[in-house]
Amino acid sequence: MALLITDNCINCGYCLVECPNQAIYEPDTKWNLAEGTNLRGKVKLGNGQKIDTETFHSPLSREFYFIVPDKCSECKGAYDVPQCVVVCPNPDSFCEVKNNEKIIDLLQKQFYINPDVTE
């Protein structure tokens, strides 16, 4: 269940620096899976889709900070709680869910993306 930043976001940027997977981006920023992770080359996502980690994708929001669902593990395996929510001065910014993933899937994602960032 990758977190989703809502339009309650005040665009402070605190979440950006706290994310262990660098899954959070500034508004209107292109993103890829390789940036800030150990992923390289082509990888298979949880939905079965194969994707090149170096390919840049269009921003998921042009107005607010956004979380790339395929990079977000909700900090499972790295922290007890999502760090973006902990540092956010407006935690209501994270009240929605993007994907419906089991905890084991989130833990596997964390280890797959950044095996060096675990408890």
PyMOL commands that set and color helices and strands:
alter all, ss='L'
color gray80, all
select helices_A, chain A and resi 14-18+83-87+91-94+103-113
alter helices_A, ss='H'
color red, helices_A
select strands_A, chain A and resi 3-4+24-25+42-44+50-52+66-67+96-97
alter strands_A, ss='S'
color yellow, strands_A
deselect
rebuild
show_as cartoon
